[in-house]
């Protein structure tokens, strides 16, 4: 990054928005980006899971360009447009659950989560929400309260709504079994009073919490408990949706259906759009004017989303997500067998992670090695990010349309960095 840009950044942009990438992007295409000095980087971040269909996808861009000639904004509350109706219709087709579904469009993942909670509380007439430790649900005030990862998201911003509480997420590698997590959960809701609980909110695979997938056993039992106690089950699929785990939603890998689910990120290939999808009688509980917003259902974002979903269908991106994941996991498993500093390799589809520890001991997270891997990769043309409570987990969010050649090239860079950090 040039001195001029650094000075502008420091003078005009708040510290909270300080980027980790030490340059500014000039252009991007598919799974690659170029900075203003002409340096090329492979992108294993994908805009934090936004770009499953790649940077500047031509099918999406063409549709957005055409829409620009017609109209760029219409508040759906007074002047509805077909673009939004089409997206809602398509989402309902992609994510079938146990009954008729309806979809409500918003702008961001946090907004989707907030509205899902509003709807759940309105429908049930109850207040309390149970979320999970390690989960991430956004940075708006209630979403931040729902988030179960304290550092850095919640520190110094409390107190948070007192109708939110957190319980243990199963993490077998670090000694929290499904049985223990379920026992803790049962005790937790009993202590709150199950008659006061409106909903359970969960990421099926933790994002910021370290890419930890729940098991089929845990989700199945969680749903049984929710149904037995008349509590709604909400799946936050903001990061895991749209082919990232080899399915339109990660819950489709389990066959465990939610009452409500939230989507965003790759839904619009970079255009800001998100959705709350749920059983029709639940979504319809909120009457006219009770939920809404000026920019929700933006025509440009809706066109981008329709084009994104159509492109995903045309090339069978779900299958490609599985292929990318298999290639990565084959490499990860080999490294894990050779390097005791890699404690775990895990995830679903192409939503995969490596956890770094000292001496193959899950109780000794190695955040320093993880940070070194991120830095070394950047020096060698690969952008990658970490996650986890102890910042000792590398997570992969590359565009799913990445070629095998570039995928292996990125994995070669990552392997060299891992071996150097653990030498």
N, C-alpha and C positions, 0 to 999 in steps of 0.2 A: 504494500500500500504506500502510495507516495506521501511525502511530508505534507503536501497541500491538503490531500484528502484526510489524513490523520488529524490535522489541525481543524478542518471543518467538522469532522466527527466529534472531536473533543469539545468544540465550542458550541455546537448546535444540537447534538443528540444526547439524551440523558444516558447516564451510566447503565441504567437498567436495560438499555437496548444495545449494549456493546456487543458486536458480533465476534464469533470465534474465528471466522474465516478472515485471514489477514490480507484481503484484497477486495476489490469491488468488481462485480460481474459485468461484463460487456455484452455477452451473448451466450446462448445455450441451445443445445439440440439433442434430443433423445436422452442419453445418459451422460452427456458431457457438457461442461461449461468452460468458458474462456474469460479470463480477467482482462482488465484494461491494458495490461502490459503484453497481452497475447499469450499468456501461459494457459495451457489446457489442463483440465482436471477431470477425472472420472468422478461421477456423483453417486455416492452410496448413501446419500441422505434423502434425495428426492423431495426437497422442500418439506421435510418431516412427513413423509408418506403422502404428500399431495400429488406427486407426479408418477403414479403407477403407469400412466400411458406415455410418459416421457415429456421432456421439455419441448415446447412449441409443436405440439402434435398438429400436423396439417389438417386433419379431418375436423378437429375442434376449432382451429383458428379460422378456417374458411366459413364455418357456420356463424362464428361471432362477427366476422367482417360483414357478412350479409345482413345480420341483425342490426348493425350500426346504421344502415341506410333506412331502417324502418322506425324504430324508436329505441331509446336507451334506458328509459325508466318509466315505470308506471306503478304507483302504489296499488297493490292488488286489492286493497280494502275498498277502493272506489272505482277502479278501472281494471278489471281482470283481463288477463291475456292467456292465449292458448299455450304459450311456452311453459308456464308454471303448471297448468293442468296436465300437460303431456309428461312432465317430469314426475309429478305425483303418481300418475297412472303407471308409469314405467317402474318406479320404485316399488309400488304395490305388487307388481308382477315378479320383480326380482327377489323379493323377500317374503314369500308366502309363509304365513303362520297358521294357527289353528282355526281361524275364522276370518271373516271379511276384514280387510285392513284399510286404513286411511293414512295419508302422509301430509305433514305440515312443513313448509319450507321456511328456513331462517338463513342467517348469514354465516355463522361460525359454529364450531363444535361446542364451545362454552354456551352459546345461546341455545343450541339444541338441548344440551343437558338441563339448563335452567328451565326451559319450557316443558321438558319431559317431567321434571319434578313438579312444576306448577299443575300440569294436567293430572298427574298421579294424586296429588293432594286434593285437587278439586273433585276428582272422580270418587275417591275413597272417603272423603270427609275427614281423613286422618292427617296427622302432621309429620310424624317422625320418619326420617330417612336413614337407613343403615347402608354405609359404604364400607370399603375395604382399605386396610393399610397398604400403602404402596401404590394405590390407584391414582390416576391423574384425570381430572375432568374439566380443567380450564382455569382461567385466571380472573374471571368476574367474581363478584363477592361470594355468591352462594356456591358457584362451581369450585372456587378456591376452598371453601369450607368443606365441600364434598371430597376434595382431593386428599389422599391419605399419605402424601409425601411432604414432610415438613420443610425440608431444606432443598432449594431456596424459596419455594413458592409461598409458604405461609408465615415464615418467620417475620415477626414485627407487624403483621397486618391484622392480628386478632383484636378483640374476640370475634368468633364466627357464630353463625346461627346455632342456637342451643337445641334445635330439632334434628341435628345431624350427629351421628356417632359412627365409630369405625370398629371393625373387628378384623381378625387375622385372615390373611389370604394364604392358602396352602402353598408351601415352598419346601418341597421335599428335600431339595439339595441342602438347605440350611436347617433341616430338622423339624419343619412344621408339616406334618402329614395331613392327608385329607381327613382322617378320623379326628385328629386333634383340632383342625380348623372347624369342622362341623360341630364338635362338642363345644368349642368356644363360642361359635355362632349361636347355638341353641341357648346357652347360658346368657349370652349377651341380650338376645331379644326377650328372654324371660325377665331379665333385670329391668329392661325398659318398659315392658308391658306390651305384648304382641297386639293388643287391641288398639294401640296408639300408633302402630307402624303402617305408614302408607305404602312404602316401597323399599326394595332392596336394589341398590345400584352397583353394578360390577363391570369392570373390564375383563372379558374372558381371558385375554392375555395382557398382563400389565404392560404398559408402554414405558413411561418414565420410571416405573418401579423396577425395571430390569428384564423385561421381555420374559416373564414367567407365565407359562400357560396353565390354566386350571385343567384338571382332569375331567373325564366324562363322569366319573363317579361323583366328584364334588358338585358339578353343575346339576346332575340328575337329582341328587339329594337336596340341593338348594331349592330346586323348583318344587319338589315334593313338599318341602317345609313351607314354602311361600303359598302354594295352593291350599295346603291344609289350614293355614292360619289367615287366609284371605288377605295376603300381602302381594302387591304387584311386583313383578320381576322386570327390571330394566337393564338391558345390555348396552353398554357404551362401546359402540363399534366405530368411533370416530377415526381411530388409527388403523384398525384391523379390517375395515370394510373394503369392498370393491377389488376383489381378487388377491389381496395381499396374503391371505392364508390359503389360497387355492379355492376359494368360494366367494360368493357375493358378500357373505357375512361369516365371521368365524363360528357363530353358533350353528351354522349348517354343517360344520365338521363333526358336531356332536349329536345333532338331532334333538337338541333341547331348545325349545322355543321360548321367546320372551313375551311379555305383555306389551312392552314398549321397547324400541331400540333407537339409538341415535347414530347419525352418519354425517360425515363432512369430508375434509381433506381431499382424497382422490375423486370425490364425487363430481368435481368440476374442472379437473386438469389445470388447476391454478386460479380459476375464477372463484370468488368467495361465495360458497353456497353450502348449506347443511340441511339436514332433515330429521324430523321426528316421525317415526313410523310405528303404528301400533294397531291394536284391535279397534275396529271402528267405533264400537260402543264406548270405549274408553276415551279415544281421541275426541269424540263428539260431545263428551261431558262438558267440556269448556265451550260456553256459548259464544255467539257473535260478539266481537270486540274484546273478549277477555284475554286473548293472546294475539300478537301481531307485531308490526314494526314497519317503518317507512321503507326500508330497503329489501325486506324479505321477498323472495320470488323475483329478484331483479331479472329483467328479460335477457340481458347478456349472459348472466350466470346460468340461467335456466337453459338457454340454447347450448351453452358449453357443456352442461351436465347431460342433456339429451344426446349430444354428439359423442360425449365420453362413453356413456353407457352403450350406445350403438357400436362404437369402435371396439369396446371390450367384448361385446357379443360377436362381432364379425371375425375377430382374430382369436376368439376363445382365450381371453386373458387369464381366466381361472386356471386353465391347463398350463399356461405359461408360468403362472405363479408357482405351480407345483414343480415344474421343470427347473426353474431358477433355484427353488429351495433345495431340491435334490442335489444339484451341482454344488451348492454352497455347503450343505450338510455333509456331503462326502468328503470335502476338503477339511471341514471343521473336525470331523470325527478322527481323521488321520492325525491332525495336529494334536488333538486332545490325547490320543494314545501315545504320542511321543513326548509331550511337554507337560510335566506335572504342574506347571504354573497355570494351565487351563483347567479350571475346576469343572466347568460344565459347558456343554454346547446344546442349545435347546431352541424350541419354537415350533411354529406351524407354518407350512408353506414357505414363503419367502420372508416371513417375519421372524428372523433368526438372530441369535445372540451367542457371544462367547463371554464367559465369566472368568475373571482372573483372580487367583488366590495365591497365597504363599504355601509352598510345600504340599500342594494338593489338599489343603485343609480348608473346608468351607467356612470355618470360623475365623479365617484370616484373610479378609478381602484385600486385594492388591490394587488399589486405586492408582498408585504411581505407575505401575506397568501399563495400565489402561491408558493413562494420560500420555505416556511415552508413545504408545501405538498410534494414538490419534495424531500426535505431532509428527511422528516419523512418516506416516501415510501422507499427510499434507505436504511435506517436503518433497515427496516423490510422486505427487500428482493424483492423490486419491483423497477425497473429502469423506470423512466418516465421523460418527459421533458416539458418545458414551451415554450410559443411563445407569439406573440402579441406586439404591439408597446410599451405597458407599462409592458410587461413581467408578465401579470396577467392571462394568459390563459394556462390551462393544455391541451395538445393534446395527442391523443392516436394513436399509430402506431404499435400496436402489430402484430406479424405474424398472418395472417388470418387462418392458419391451427391450431392455438391454440385450445386445447380441452376445452369443456365447463367447466370442473372441474378447469383447470388452469385459465381460463378467470374469473370465479367467485372468485377464490382465490385472483387474482390480484385486482379485484374490491373491495373485502373485505378489503384488505390492503389500497387501495386508499380511501375508505369510512372512515376508521378509521382516516387516516391522514387528510382528509378534515374536519371531525367533530372536530378533535383536533385543527386544525388551525383556525377554525371559532368559537371555544367555547368562 
